[in-house]
């Protein structure tokens, strides 16, 4: 494996121009890359999105994702998509409180791409509720997303 050395401007250009079609084995049927953020409430998921957009967009700093004032007052309650490039999308998420079985079930459903973007995130306490969501997702036309989980922790 070759070591790739890039300065920050070259890295930004590489990210901006990244295409799944240019991968060694092609796009493998995927349309886009979702960088799916997870983490505890107030640990910086929205701030990470704002920072990534600032670097890639190369303009004045702008708040795209509202940032929580404290861990006890989370701001993000939906699974919200922020397009970074034509290929890469950052996905903000409701922060977890204790990562129990209800939150874990939601995370698994998101990683399986069973849940649509830009919808409210709920911690379902009943198995049948989550099962119905997964079964309903099977009837929906899902895009072919390469989902990369990113756990944000400070």
N, CA, C and O atoms as a GROMACS GRO file, in nm:
protein
  616
    1UNK      N    1   0.084  -0.117   0.000
    1UNK     CA    2   0.000   0.000   0.000
    1UNK      C    3   0.088   0.123   0.000
    1UNK      O    4   0.184   0.131   0.077
    2UNK      N    5   0.057   0.219  -0.085
    2UNK     CA    6   0.135   0.341  -0.097
    2UNK      C    7   0.085   0.445   0.002
    2UNK      O    8  -0.035   0.462   0.024
    3UNK      N    9   0.180   0.513   0.062
    3UNK     CA   10   0.146   0.621   0.154
    3UNK      C   11   0.114   0.746   0.071
    3UNK      O   12   0.191   0.785  -0.016
    4UNK      N   13   0.001   0.806   0.099
    4UNK     CA   14  -0.040   0.927   0.028
    4UNK      C   15  -0.012   1.046   0.118
    4UNK      O   16  -0.057   1.052   0.232
    5UNK      N   17   0.062   1.141   0.065
    5UNK     CA   18   0.094   1.262   0.140
    5UNK      C   19   0.033   1.381   0.066
    5UNK      O   20   0.063   1.404  -0.052
    6UNK      N   21  -0.051   1.456   0.135
    6UNK     CA   22  -0.116   1.572   0.074
    6UNK      C   23  -0.116   1.688   0.172
    6UNK      O   24  -0.124   1.668   0.293
    7UNK      N   25  -0.107   1.807   0.118
    7UNK     CA   26  -0.128   1.922   0.203
    7UNK      C   27  -0.279   1.943   0.217
    7UNK      O   28  -0.358   1.874   0.152
    8UNK      N   29  -0.319   2.037   0.300
    8UNK     CA   30  -0.462   2.054   0.328
    8UNK      C   31  -0.541   2.097   0.205
    8UNK      O   32  -0.656   2.056   0.190
    9UNK      N   33  -0.483   2.178   0.119
    9UNK     CA   34  -0.555   2.221  -0.002
    9UNK      C   35  -0.573   2.105  -0.099
    9UNK      O   36  -0.679   2.091  -0.161
   10UNK      N   37  -0.470   2.022  -0.113
   10UNK     CA   38  -0.481   1.905  -0.201
   10UNK      C   39  -0.585   1.808  -0.146
   10UNK      O   40  -0.661   1.748  -0.222
   11UNK      N   41  -0.589   1.792  -0.013
   11UNK     CA   42  -0.688   1.702   0.049
   11UNK      C   43  -0.828   1.755   0.025
   11UNK      O   44  -0.919   1.678  -0.007
   12UNK      N   45  -0.847   1.885   0.041
   12UNK     CA   46  -0.979   1.944   0.017
   12UNK      C   47  -1.022   1.921  -0.128
   12UNK      O   48  -1.136   1.884  -0.153
   13UNK      N   49  -0.931   1.942  -0.223
   13UNK     CA   50  -0.964   1.920  -0.364
   13UNK      C   51  -0.995   1.773  -0.391
   13UNK      O   52  -1.085   1.742  -0.470
   14UNK      N   53  -0.922   1.683  -0.327
   14UNK     CA   54  -0.948   1.540  -0.343
   14UNK      C   55  -1.089   1.506  -0.295
   14UNK      O   56  -1.162   1.433  -0.362
   15UNK      N   57  -1.126   1.559  -0.179
   15UNK     CA   58  -1.260   1.534  -0.125
   15UNK      C   59  -1.367   1.594  -0.216
   15UNK      O   60  -1.467   1.528  -0.246
   16UNK      N   61  -1.346   1.717  -0.259
   16UNK     CA   62  -1.446   1.783  -0.345
   16UNK      C   63  -1.467   1.709  -0.477
   16UNK      O   64  -1.578   1.710  -0.531
   17UNK      N   65  -1.363   1.646  -0.528
   17UNK     CA   66  -1.371   1.578  -0.658
   17UNK      C   67  -1.388   1.427  -0.646
   17UNK      O   68  -1.387   1.357  -0.748
   18UNK      N   69  -1.403   1.376  -0.524
   18UNK     CA   70  -1.415   1.232  -0.505
   18UNK      C   71  -1.540   1.179  -0.575
   18UNK      O   72  -1.648   1.238  -0.567
   19UNK      N   73  -1.523   1.067  -0.642
   19UNK     CA   74  -1.635   1.000  -0.708
   19UNK      C   75  -1.622   0.850  -0.686
   19UNK      O   76  -1.513   0.794  -0.701
   20UNK      N   77  -1.731   0.786  -0.652
   20UNK     CA   78  -1.729   0.641  -0.637
   20UNK      C   79  -1.695   0.573  -0.769
   20UNK      O   80  -1.638   0.464  -0.769
   21UNK      N   81  -1.729   0.636  -0.879
   21UNK     CA   82  -1.700   0.578  -1.010
   21UNK      C   83  -1.550   0.566  -1.036
   21UNK      O   84  -1.507   0.484  -1.117
   22UNK      N   85  -1.469   0.647  -0.967
   22UNK     CA   86  -1.324   0.644  -0.986
   22UNK      C   87  -1.252   0.550  -0.891
   22UNK      O   88  -1.129   0.545  -0.891
   23UNK      N   89  -1.326   0.475  -0.810
   23UNK     CA   90  -1.265   0.379  -0.720
   23UNK      C   91  -1.208   0.262  -0.801
   23UNK      O   92  -1.254   0.237  -0.912
   24UNK      N   93  -1.109   0.190  -0.747
   24UNK     CA   94  -1.045   0.082  -0.823
   24UNK      C   95  -1.142  -0.021  -0.880
   24UNK      O   96  -1.117  -0.076  -0.987
   25UNK      N   97  -1.252  -0.048  -0.811
   25UNK     CA   98  -1.350  -0.147  -0.857
   25UNK      C   99  -1.481  -0.081  -0.899
   25UNK      O  100  -1.585  -0.147  -0.903
   26UNK      N  101  -1.477   0.046  -0.931
   26UNK     CA  102  -1.598   0.117  -0.971
   26UNK      C  103  -1.686   0.149  -0.852
   26UNK      O  104  -1.642   0.138  -0.737
   27UNK      N  105  -1.809   0.188  -0.879
   27UNK     CA  106  -1.898   0.231  -0.771
   27UNK      C  107  -1.967   0.116  -0.699
   27UNK      O  108  -2.032   0.138  -0.597
   28UNK      N  109  -1.954  -0.007  -0.749
   28UNK     CA  110  -2.012  -0.126  -0.685
   28UNK      C  111  -2.162  -0.112  -0.662
   28UNK      O  112  -2.218  -0.178  -0.574
   29UNK      N  113  -2.227  -0.027  -0.739
   29UNK     CA  114  -2.371  -0.008  -0.727
   29UNK      C  115  -2.413   0.103  -0.632
   29UNK      O  116  -2.532   0.132  -0.619
   30UNK      N  117  -2.317   0.165  -0.566
   30UNK     CA  118  -2.349   0.273  -0.472
   30UNK      C  119  -2.360   0.406  -0.544
   30UNK      O  120  -2.287   0.434  -0.639
   31UNK      N  121  -2.454   0.489  -0.497
   31UNK     CA  122  -2.475   0.621  -0.555
   31UNK      C  123  -2.403   0.732  -0.479
   31UNK      O  124  -2.358   0.830  -0.538
   32UNK      N  125  -2.392   0.715  -0.347
   32UNK     CA  126  -2.330   0.819  -0.265
   32UNK      C  127  -2.276   0.757  -0.137
   32UNK      O  128  -2.307   0.643  -0.102
   33UNK      N  129  -2.195   0.836  -0.068
   33UNK     CA  130  -2.139   0.798   0.061
   33UNK      C  131  -2.210   0.880   0.168
   33UNK      O  132  -2.214   1.003   0.160
   34UNK      N  133  -2.267   0.812   0.266
   34UNK     CA  134  -2.327   0.880   0.382
   34UNK      C  135  -2.232   0.864   0.500
   34UNK      O  136  -2.208   0.753   0.546
   35UNK      N  137  -2.179   0.974   0.549
   35UNK     CA  138  -2.102   0.972   0.672
   35UNK      C  139  -2.204   0.991   0.784
   35UNK      O  140  -2.241   1.104   0.817
   36UNK      N  141  -2.248   0.879   0.843
   36UNK     CA  142  -2.355   0.877   0.942
   36UNK      C  143  -2.297   0.901   1.080
   36UNK      O  144  -2.226   0.815   1.134
   37UNK      N  145  -2.327   1.018   1.138
   37UNK     CA  146  -2.271   1.054   1.268
   37UNK      C  147  -2.356   0.996   1.381
   37UNK      O  148  -2.478   0.999   1.377
   38UNK      N  149  -2.286   0.944   1.481
   38UNK     CA  150  -2.347   0.896   1.604
   38UNK      C  151  -2.267   0.953   1.720
   38UNK      O  152  -2.154   0.999   1.702
   39UNK      N  153  -2.326   0.951   1.838
   39UNK     CA  154  -2.254   0.996   1.956
   39UNK      C  155  -2.350   1.043   2.063
   39UNK      O  156  -2.472   1.050   2.042
   40UNK      N  157  -2.294   1.073   2.176
   40UNK     CA  158  -2.375   1.122   2.287
   40UNK      C  159  -2.422   1.265   2.259
   40UNK      O  160  -2.360   1.338   2.182
   41UNK      N  161  -2.532   1.302   2.324
   41UNK     CA  162  -2.585   1.438   2.310
   41UNK      C  163  -2.480   1.538   2.356
   41UNK      O  164  -2.418   1.522   2.461
   42UNK      N  165  -2.461   1.642   2.275
   42UNK     CA  166  -2.370   1.749   2.311
   42UNK      C  167  -2.222   1.720   2.290
   42UNK      O  168  -2.138   1.794   2.340
   43UNK      N  169  -2.190   1.615   2.216
   43UNK     CA  170  -2.049   1.580   2.197
   43UNK      C  171  -1.990   1.632   2.067
   43UNK      O  172  -1.874   1.604   2.037
   44UNK      N  173  -2.066   1.709   1.988
   44UNK     CA  174  -2.006   1.778   1.875
   44UNK      C  175  -2.038   1.727   1.736
   44UNK      O  176  -1.965   1.757   1.642
   45UNK      N  177  -2.146   1.652   1.720
   45UNK     CA  178  -2.183   1.603   1.587
   45UNK      C  179  -2.218   1.719   1.494
   45UNK      O  180  -2.169   1.725   1.381
   46UNK      N  181  -2.301   1.810   1.539
   46UNK     CA  182  -2.341   1.925   1.457
   46UNK      C  183  -2.222   2.017   1.432
   46UNK      O  184  -2.207   2.071   1.322
   47UNK      N  185  -2.139   2.036   1.532
   47UNK     CA  186  -2.019   2.119   1.517
   47UNK      C  187  -1.925   2.058   1.413
   47UNK      O  188  -1.864   2.130   1.335
   48UNK      N  189  -1.912   1.926   1.413
   48UNK     CA  190  -1.830   1.857   1.314
   48UNK      C  191  -1.881   1.885   1.172
   48UNK      O  192  -1.803   1.909   1.081
   49UNK      N  193  -2.013   1.881   1.155
   49UNK     CA  194  -2.073   1.910   1.024
   49UNK      C  195  -2.041   2.053   0.981
   49UNK      O  196  -1.999   2.076   0.868
   50UNK      N  197  -2.060   2.148   1.071
   50UNK     CA  198  -2.031   2.288   1.039
   50UNK      C  199  -1.884   2.307   1.000
   50UNK      O  200  -1.854   2.382   0.907
   51UNK      N  201  -1.795   2.240   1.070
   51UNK     CA  202  -1.652   2.251   1.040
   51UNK      C  203  -1.619   2.190   0.904
   51UNK      O  204  -1.543   2.248   0.827
   52UNK      N  205  -1.675   2.073   0.875
   52UNK     CA  206  -1.651   2.009   0.745
   52UNK      C  207  -1.702   2.095   0.631
   52UNK      O  208  -1.634   2.112   0.530
   53UNK      N  209  -1.822   2.150   0.646
   53UNK     CA  210  -1.879   2.236   0.542
   53UNK      C  211  -1.791   2.361   0.522
   53UNK      O  212  -1.770   2.404   0.409
   54UNK      N  213  -1.742   2.418   0.632
   54UNK     CA  214  -1.657   2.536   0.624
   54UNK      C  215  -1.530   2.507   0.544
   54UNK      O  216  -1.491   2.585   0.457
   55UNK      N  217  -1.466   2.394   0.572
   55UNK     CA  218  -1.341   2.360   0.504
   55UNK      C  219  -1.365   2.329   0.357
   55UNK      O  220  -1.292   2.378   0.271
   56UNK      N  221  -1.466   2.249   0.327
   56UNK     CA  222  -1.489   2.207   0.188
   56UNK      C  223  -1.548   2.320   0.104
   56UNK      O  224  -1.510   2.337  -0.012
   57UNK      N  225  -1.639   2.398   0.161
   57UNK     CA  226  -1.701   2.507   0.085
   57UNK      C  227  -1.605   2.624   0.062
   57UNK      O  228  -1.622   2.701  -0.032
   58UNK      N  229  -1.504   2.637   0.150
   58UNK     CA  230  -1.401   2.740   0.136
   58UNK      C  231  -1.460   2.881   0.129
   58UNK      O  232  -1.423   2.962   0.044
   59UNK      N  233  -1.553   2.908   0.219
   59UNK     CA  234  -1.614   3.040   0.225
   59UNK      C  235  -1.620   3.085   0.370
   59UNK      O  236  -1.552   3.027   0.455
   60UNK      N  237  -1.698   3.188   0.399
   60UNK     CA  238  -1.711   3.231   0.538
   60UNK      C  239  -1.780   3.123   0.621
   60UNK      O  240  -1.862   3.045   0.570
   61UNK      N  241  -1.745   3.120   0.750
   61UNK     CA  242  -1.807   3.021   0.839
   61UNK      C  243  -1.956   3.047   0.848
   61UNK      O  244  -2.000   3.160   0.865
   62UNK      N  245  -2.033   2.941   0.836
   62UNK     CA  246  -2.179   2.950   0.842
   62UNK      C  247  -2.230   2.834   0.926
   62UNK      O  248  -2.177   2.723   0.917
   63UNK      N  249  -2.332   2.859   1.005
   63UNK     CA  250  -2.392   2.752   1.084
   63UNK      C  251  -2.498   2.683   1.000
   63UNK      O  252  -2.602   2.740   0.969
   64UNK      N  253  -2.470   2.560   0.962
   64UNK     CA  254  -2.565   2.478   0.887
   64UNK      C  255  -2.648   2.395   0.985
   64UNK      O  256  -2.771   2.386   0.973
   65UNK      N  257  -2.579   2.334   1.081
   65UNK     CA  258  -2.645   2.250   1.181
   65UNK      C  259  -2.640   2.324   1.314
   65UNK      O  260  -2.532   2.355   1.364
   66UNK      N  261  -2.758   2.353   1.371
   66UNK     CA  262  -2.762   2.422   1.500
   66UNK      C  263  -2.694   2.336   1.606
   66UNK      O  264  -2.714   2.214   1.611
   67UNK      N  265  -2.616   2.401   1.690
   67UNK     CA  266  -2.538   2.332   1.792
   67UNK      C  267  -2.607   2.347   1.927
   67UNK      O  268  -2.655   2.455   1.961
   68UNK      N  269  -2.612   2.238   2.003
   68UNK     CA  270  -2.675   2.239   2.135
   68UNK      C  271  -2.596   2.329   2.230
   68UNK      O  272  -2.474   2.338   2.223
   69UNK      N  273  -2.669   2.395   2.318
   69UNK     CA  274  -2.605   2.481   2.418
   69UNK      C  275  -2.542   2.397   2.530
   69UNK      O  276  -2.437   2.432   2.583
   70UNK      N  277  -2.609   2.287   2.565
   70UNK     CA  278  -2.557   2.197   2.668
   70UNK      C  279  -2.593   2.054   2.631
   70UNK      O  280  -2.675   2.029   2.542
   71UNK      N  281  -2.529   1.960   2.700
   71UNK     CA  282  -2.560   1.818   2.678
   71UNK      C  283  -2.703   1.786   2.719
   71UNK      O  284  -2.763   1.693   2.666
   72UNK      N  285  -2.757   1.862   2.814
   72UNK     CA  286  -2.891   1.836   2.865
   72UNK      C  287  -3.001   1.896   2.778
   72UNK      O  288  -3.119   1.871   2.801
   73UNK      N  289  -2.963   1.977   2.680
   73UNK     CA  290  -3.061   2.040   2.592
   73UNK      C  291  -3.020   2.018   2.446
   73UNK      O  292  -2.977   2.112   2.379
   74UNK      N  293  -3.034   1.893   2.397
   74UNK     CA  294  -2.992   1.866   2.259
   74UNK      C  295  -3.072   1.946   2.157
   74UNK      O  296  -3.191   1.974   2.178
   75UNK      N  297  -3.008   1.982   2.049
   75UNK     CA  298  -3.070   2.061   1.944
   75UNK      C  299  -3.124   1.972   1.832
   75UNK      O  300  -3.234   1.996   1.782
   76UNK      N  301  -3.048   1.872   1.793
   76UNK     CA  302  -3.083   1.787   1.680
   76UNK      C  303  -3.176   1.674   1.724
   76UNK      O  304  -3.141   1.596   1.812
   77UNK      N  305  -3.292   1.666   1.663
   77UNK     CA  306  -3.388   1.560   1.695
   77UNK      C  307  -3.426   1.479   1.571
   77UNK      O  308  -3.508   1.388   1.579
   78UNK      N  309  -3.367   1.513   1.457
   78UNK     CA  310  -3.395   1.440   1.335
   78UNK      C  311  -3.264   1.390   1.274
   78UNK      O  312  -3.156   1.438   1.308
   79UNK      N  313  -3.276   1.294   1.186
   79UNK     CA  314  -3.162   1.243   1.109
   79UNK      C  315  -3.152   1.330   0.985
   79UNK      O  316  -3.218   1.304   0.884
   80UNK      N  317  -3.070   1.433   0.992
   80UNK     CA  318  -3.066   1.539   0.891
   80UNK      C  319  -2.945   1.526   0.801
   80UNK      O  320  -2.832   1.512   0.848
   81UNK      N  321  -2.970   1.530   0.670
   81UNK     CA  322  -2.864   1.518   0.570
   81UNK      C  323  -2.811   1.656   0.530
   81UNK      O  324  -2.888   1.750   0.509
   82UNK      N  325  -2.679   1.666   0.519
   82UNK     CA  326  -2.611   1.787   0.472
   82UNK      C  327  -2.517   1.746   0.360
   82UNK      O  328  -2.419   1.676   0.382
   83UNK      N  329  -2.547   1.791   0.239
   83UNK     CA  330  -2.466   1.754   0.124
   83UNK      C  331  -2.330   1.825   0.133
   83UNK      O  332  -2.323   1.948   0.138
   84UNK      N  333  -2.224   1.746   0.134
   84UNK     CA  334  -2.089   1.802   0.139
   84UNK      C  335  -2.033   1.817  -0.003
   84UNK      O  336  -1.976   1.921  -0.037
   85UNK      N  337  -2.051   1.714  -0.085
   85UNK     CA  338  -2.010   1.717  -0.226
   85UNK      C  339  -2.118   1.644  -0.306
   85UNK      O  340  -2.219   1.603  -0.250
   86UNK      N  341  -2.097   1.628  -0.434
   86UNK     CA  342  -2.193   1.553  -0.516
   86UNK      C  343  -2.200   1.407  -0.473
   86UNK      O  344  -2.301   1.341  -0.497
   87UNK      N  345  -2.095   1.356  -0.409
   87UNK     CA  346  -2.088   1.216  -0.371
   87UNK      C  347  -2.103   1.194  -0.221
   87UNK      O  348  -2.155   1.091  -0.179
   88UNK      N  349  -2.058   1.289  -0.140
   88UNK     CA  350  -2.050   1.270   0.005
   88UNK      C  351  -2.155   1.354   0.076
   88UNK      O  352  -2.167   1.475   0.053
   89UNK      N  353  -2.232   1.288   0.164
   89UNK     CA  354  -2.333   1.355   0.246
   89UNK      C  355  -2.304   1.327   0.393
   89UNK      O  356  -2.282   1.212   0.431
   90UNK      N  357  -2.304   1.431   0.474
   90UNK     CA  358  -2.290   1.417   0.618
   90UNK      C  359  -2.430   1.404   0.676
   90UNK      O  360  -2.521   1.476   0.635
   91UNK      N  361  -2.448   1.314   0.772
   91UNK     CA  362  -2.580   1.293   0.832
   91UNK      C  363  -2.572   1.318   0.982
   91UNK      O  364  -2.511   1.242   1.056
   92UNK      N  365  -2.636   1.428   1.024
   92UNK     CA  366  -2.644   1.461   1.166
   92UNK      C  367  -2.749   1.371   1.229
   92UNK      O  368  -2.833   1.313   1.160
   93UNK      N  369  -2.744   1.359   1.359
   93UNK     CA  370  -2.829   1.262   1.426
   93UNK      C  371  -2.862   1.310   1.567
   93UNK      O  372  -2.789   1.388   1.627
   94UNK      N  373  -2.972   1.262   1.617
   94UNK     CA  374  -3.008   1.285   1.757
   94UNK      C  375  -2.900   1.221   1.844
   94UNK      O  376  -2.858   1.108   1.820
   95UNK      N  377  -2.857   1.294   1.945
   95UNK     CA  378  -2.756   1.240   2.035
   95UNK      C  379  -2.813   1.136   2.128
   95UNK      O  380  -2.927   1.146   2.173
   96UNK      N  381  -2.733   1.036   2.155
   96UNK     CA  382  -2.773   0.930   2.248
   96UNK      C  383  -2.756   0.979   2.391
   96UNK      O  384  -2.674   1.067   2.419
   97UNK      N  385  -2.833   0.920   2.481
   97UNK     CA  386  -2.823   0.956   2.621
   97UNK      C  387  -2.738   0.853   2.695
   97UNK      O  388  -2.641   0.888   2.762
   98UNK      N  389  -2.776   0.725   2.682
   98UNK     CA  390  -2.702   0.619   2.751
   98UNK      C  391  -2.667   0.501   2.660
   98UNK      O  392  -2.604   0.405   2.704
   99UNK      N  393  -2.706   0.507   2.535
   99UNK     CA  394  -2.688   0.400   2.437
   99UNK      C  395  -2.739   0.267   2.494
   99UNK      O  396  -2.664   0.171   2.510
  100UNK      N  397  -2.867   0.266   2.523
  100UNK     CA  398  -2.934   0.145   2.570
  100UNK      C  399  -2.988   0.066   2.450
  100UNK      O  400  -2.957   0.098   2.336
  101UNK      N  401  -3.068  -0.037   2.477
  101UNK     CA  402  -3.116  -0.123   2.368
  101UNK      C  403  -3.209  -0.048   2.272
  101UNK      O  404  -3.216  -0.083   2.155
  102UNK      N  405  -3.279   0.054   2.319
  102UNK     CA  406  -3.369   0.130   2.232
  102UNK      C  407  -3.289   0.217   2.135
  102UNK      O  408  -3.317   0.223   2.015
  103UNK      N  409  -3.189   0.285   2.189
  103UNK     CA  410  -3.104   0.368   2.105
  103UNK      C  411  -3.023   0.281   2.009
  103UNK      O  412  -3.004   0.317   1.893
  104UNK      N  413  -2.975   0.167   2.057
  104UNK     CA  414  -2.899   0.075   1.972
  104UNK      C  415  -2.985   0.023   1.858
  104UNK      O  416  -2.936   0.009   1.746
  105UNK      N  417  -3.111  -0.007   1.884
  105UNK     CA  418  -3.203  -0.052   1.778
  105UNK      C  419  -3.218   0.052   1.670
  105UNK      O  420  -3.220   0.019   1.551
  106UNK      N  421  -3.229   0.178   1.708
  106UNK     CA  422  -3.238   0.288   1.612
  106UNK      C  423  -3.109   0.298   1.530
  106UNK      O  424  -3.114   0.318   1.408
  107UNK      N  425  -2.996   0.284   1.596
  107UNK     CA  426  -2.867   0.290   1.527
  107UNK      C  427  -2.857   0.178   1.424
  107UNK      O  428  -2.816   0.203   1.310
  108UNK      N  429  -2.893   0.057   1.461
  108UNK     CA  430  -2.888  -0.056   1.366
  108UNK      C  431  -2.978  -0.031   1.246
  108UNK      O  432  -2.941  -0.060   1.132
  109UNK      N  433  -3.097   0.023   1.271
  109UNK     CA  434  -3.190   0.050   1.161
  109UNK      C  435  -3.134   0.157   1.067
  109UNK      O  436  -3.152   0.148   0.946
  110UNK      N  437  -3.066   0.256   1.123
  110UNK     CA  438  -3.005   0.359   1.039
  110UNK      C  439  -2.889   0.302   0.958
  110UNK      O  440  -2.876   0.331   0.839
  111UNK      N  441  -2.806   0.221   1.022
  111UNK     CA  442  -2.692   0.162   0.951
  111UNK      C  443  -2.737   0.066   0.841
  111UNK      O  444  -2.666   0.048   0.742
  112UNK      N  445  -2.854   0.005   0.859
  112UNK     CA  446  -2.909  -0.082   0.756
  112UNK      C  447  -2.981  -0.005   0.647
  112UNK      O  448  -3.032  -0.065   0.552
  113UNK      N  449  -2.986   0.126   0.660
  113UNK     CA  450  -3.053   0.215   0.565
  113UNK      C  451  -3.203   0.186   0.556
  113UNK      O  452  -3.265   0.200   0.450
  114UNK      N  453  -3.261   0.146   0.669
  114UNK     CA  454  -3.405   0.121   0.675
  114UNK      C  455  -3.485   0.246   0.704
  114UNK      O  456  -3.605   0.250   0.681
  115UNK      N  457  -3.419   0.349   0.755
  115UNK     CA  458  -3.489   0.470   0.796
  115UNK      C  459  -3.455   0.584   0.701
  115UNK      O  460  -3.339   0.603   0.666
  116UNK      N  461  -3.555   0.659   0.660
  116UNK     CA  462  -3.529   0.768   0.566
  116UNK      C  463  -3.456   0.885   0.632
  116UNK      O  464  -3.464   0.905   0.754
  117UNK      N  465  -3.385   0.960   0.550
  117UNK     CA  466  -3.319   1.081   0.599
  117UNK      C  467  -3.422   1.190   0.624
  117UNK      O  468  -3.535   1.184   0.575
  118UNK      N  469  -3.382   1.288   0.701
  118UNK     CA  470  -3.464   1.406   0.728
  118UNK      C  471  -3.597   1.374   0.795
  118UNK      O  472  -3.699   1.436   0.766
  119UNK      N  473  -3.594   1.275   0.885
  119UNK     CA  474  -3.712   1.241   0.965
  119UNK      C  475  -3.672   1.236   1.112
  119UNK      O  476  -3.555   1.223   1.147
  120UNK      N  477  -3.773   1.247   1.197
  120UNK     CA  478  -3.750   1.247   1.342
  120UNK      C  479  -3.691   1.114   1.388
  120UNK      O  480  -3.729   1.007   1.340
  121UNK      N  481  -3.597   1.124   1.482
  121UNK     CA  482  -3.538   1.005   1.543
  121UNK      C  483  -3.611   0.978   1.674
  121UNK      O  484  -3.619   1.065   1.761
  122UNK      N  485  -3.664   0.856   1.686
  122UNK     CA  486  -3.737   0.818   1.807
  122UNK      C  487  -3.673   0.693   1.866
  122UNK      O  488  -3.631   0.603   1.793
  123UNK      N  489  -3.666   0.689   1.998
  123UNK     CA  490  -3.618   0.568   2.064
  123UNK      C  491  -3.741   0.482   2.092
  123UNK      O  492  -3.816   0.510   2.186
  124UNK      N  493  -3.763   0.380   2.013
  124UNK     CA  494  -3.881   0.294   2.028
  124UNK      C  495  -3.858   0.193   2.139
  124UNK      O  496  -3.757   0.122   2.140
  125UNK      N  497  -3.952   0.186   2.232
  125UNK     CA  498  -3.939   0.094   2.344
  125UNK      C  499  -4.010  -0.038   2.319
  125UNK      O  500  -3.997  -0.132   2.398
  126UNK      N  501  -4.084  -0.047   2.210
  126UNK     CA  502  -4.156  -0.171   2.178
  126UNK      C  503  -4.096  -0.232   2.052
  126UNK      O  504  -4.077  -0.165   1.950
  127UNK      N  505  -4.068  -0.362   2.060
  127UNK     CA  506  -4.010  -0.434   1.947
  127UNK      C  507  -4.097  -0.424   1.823
  127UNK      O  508  -4.046  -0.406   1.713
  128UNK      N  509  -4.229  -0.435   1.840
  128UNK     CA  510  -4.320  -0.430   1.725
  128UNK      C  511  -4.314  -0.296   1.652
  128UNK      O  512  -4.329  -0.292   1.530
  129UNK      N  513  -4.293  -0.187   1.726
  129UNK     CA  514  -4.282  -0.055   1.661
  129UNK      C  515  -4.162  -0.052   1.567
  129UNK      O  516  -4.173  -0.006   1.453
  130UNK      N  517  -4.048  -0.101   1.615
  130UNK     CA  518  -3.928  -0.102   1.531
  130UNK      C  519  -3.943  -0.201   1.416
  130UNK      O  520  -3.899  -0.173   1.304
  131UNK      N  521  -4.004  -0.314   1.441
  131UNK     CA  522  -4.026  -0.414   1.336
  131UNK      C  523  -4.113  -0.356   1.225
  131UNK      O  524  -4.084  -0.377   1.107
  132UNK      N  525  -4.218  -0.284   1.261
  132UNK     CA  526  -4.304  -0.222   1.160
  132UNK      C  527  -4.229  -0.119   1.076
  132UNK      O  528  -4.252  -0.109   0.955
  133UNK      N  529  -4.140  -0.045   1.138
  133UNK     CA  530  -4.060   0.053   1.064
  133UNK      C  531  -3.972  -0.017   0.962
  133UNK      O  532  -3.963   0.025   0.847
  134UNK      N  533  -3.907  -0.125   1.004
  134UNK     CA  534  -3.820  -0.200   0.914
  134UNK      C  535  -3.901  -0.262   0.801
  134UNK      O  536  -3.858  -0.258   0.686
  135UNK      N  537  -4.016  -0.319   0.833
  135UNK     CA  538  -4.100  -0.380   0.729
  135UNK      C  539  -4.153  -0.276   0.631
  135UNK      O  540  -4.158  -0.303   0.511
  136UNK      N  541  -4.190  -0.159   0.680
  136UNK     CA  542  -4.236  -0.052   0.591
  136UNK      C  543  -4.122  -0.004   0.501
  136UNK      O  544  -4.145   0.031   0.385
  137UNK      N  545  -4.002  -0.002   0.554
  137UNK     CA  546  -3.887   0.042   0.476
  137UNK      C  547  -3.861  -0.052   0.359
  137UNK      O  548  -3.813  -0.010   0.254
  138UNK      N  549  -3.893  -0.179   0.376
  138UNK     CA  550  -3.874  -0.277   0.269
  138UNK      C  551  -3.958  -0.244   0.148
  138UNK      O  552  -3.922  -0.280   0.036
  139UNK      N  553  -4.070  -0.176   0.167
  139UNK     CA  554  -4.158  -0.143   0.055
  139UNK      C  555  -4.119  -0.011  -0.012
  139UNK      O  556  -4.170   0.022  -0.119
  140UNK      N  557  -4.029   0.065   0.052
  140UNK     CA  558  -3.987   0.195  -0.001
  140UNK      C  559  -3.869   0.176  -0.096
  140UNK      O  560  -3.791   0.082  -0.083
  141UNK      N  561  -3.857   0.267  -0.190
  141UNK     CA  562  -3.744   0.267  -0.282
  141UNK      C  563  -3.625   0.331  -0.210
  141UNK      O  564  -3.622   0.452  -0.192
  142UNK      N  565  -3.529   0.250  -0.171
  142UNK     CA  566  -3.412   0.299  -0.099
  142UNK      C  567  -3.299   0.326  -0.196
  142UNK      O  568  -3.274   0.248  -0.288
  143UNK      N  569  -3.231   0.437  -0.176
  143UNK     CA  570  -3.114   0.465  -0.259
  143UNK      C  571  -2.999   0.376  -0.212
  143UNK      O  572  -2.995   0.332  -0.098
  144UNK      N  573  -2.908   0.351  -0.302
  144UNK     CA  574  -2.793   0.267  -0.271
  144UNK      C  575  -2.683   0.354  -0.211
  144UNK      O  576  -2.604   0.415  -0.283
  145UNK      N  577  -2.680   0.359  -0.080
  145UNK     CA  578  -2.585   0.442  -0.008
  145UNK      C  579  -2.479   0.356   0.058
  145UNK      O  580  -2.510   0.254   0.119
  146UNK      N  581  -2.355   0.398   0.047
  146UNK     CA  582  -2.247   0.338   0.123
  146UNK      C  583  -2.244   0.414   0.255
  146UNK      O  584  -2.203   0.530   0.259
  147UNK      N  585  -2.286   0.349   0.362
  147UNK     CA  586  -2.298   0.416   0.491
  147UNK      C  587  -2.172   0.390   0.573
  147UNK      O  588  -2.134   0.276   0.598
  148UNK      N  589  -2.108   0.499   0.613
  148UNK     CA  590  -1.987   0.492   0.694
  148UNK      C  591  -2.021   0.549   0.831
  148UNK      O  592  -2.044   0.669   0.844
  149UNK      N  593  -2.025   0.464   0.936
  149UNK     CA  594  -2.055   0.516   1.069
  149UNK      C  595  -1.937   0.595   1.125
  149UNK      O  596  -1.822   0.553   1.115
  150UNK      N  597  -1.968   0.710   1.185
  150UNK     CA  598  -1.866   0.794   1.248
  150UNK      C  599  -1.916   0.823   1.390
  150UNK      O  600  -2.019   0.888   1.408
  151UNK      N  601  -1.842   0.775   1.490
  151UNK     CA  602  -1.880   0.800   1.629
  151UNK      C  603  -1.803   0.921   1.679
  151UNK      O  604  -1.680   0.920   1.685
  152UNK      N  605  -1.877   1.026   1.715
  152UNK     CA  606  -1.817   1.151   1.762
  152UNK      C  607  -1.819   1.148   1.915
  152UNK      O  608  -1.925   1.135   1.976
  153UNK      N  609  -1.701   1.161   1.974
  153UNK     CA  610  -1.689   1.156   2.120
  153UNK      C  611  -1.584   1.257   2.164
  153UNK      O  612  -1.476   1.265   2.106
  154UNK      N  613  -1.617   1.331   2.265
  154UNK     CA  614  -1.516   1.424   2.316
  154UNK      C  615  -1.480   1.391   2.458
  154UNK      O  616  -1.397   1.458   2.519
   0.00000   0.00000   0.00000
